[in-house]
């Protein structure tokens, strides 16, 4: 006799996004035409992800213009 344990939870793999998608979302967020919620709904991601990618884009720009080599 076999015992099967069913928890009701399914394991899902995390989605990964290309750099192009991240850049597109970050640029939309930087344009200030839409809210993070609107951008997230359009791209089917969490609004916090929009904010994170926007912050990473800003940090990357700051690094691009710094005097450090």
C-alpha positions, -999 to +999 in steps of 0.1 A: +000+000+000+013+034-010+007+066+010+004+098-010+007+131+009-011+159-008-005+194+007-024+214-019+008+234-028+025+231-061+061+239-067+066+265-094+099+276-110+108+312-107+104+332-138+135+348-152+135+379-173+160+390-200+180+422-196+160+437-225+127+432-206+142+446-174+155+477-193+122+482-210+103+481-177+129+504-160+127+529-188+089+530-186+091+536-149+117+564-153+095+582-178+069+589-151+040+586-174+025+556-155+024+543-120+044+512-110+011+494-107+001+502-143+035+491-156+034+459-136-001+450-148+010+456-184+040+433-181+024+408-157+049+413-129+047+425-093+049+463-088+078+458-064+098+443-093+092+475-113+105+496-084+136+473-080+145+474-117+140+512-117+164+516-088+189+493-104+188+513-136+194+546-116+223+530-097+238+518-130+235+553-145+252+568-115+281+543-119+284+551-156+291+587-149+313+583-119+351+592-120+360+557-107+375+534-134 
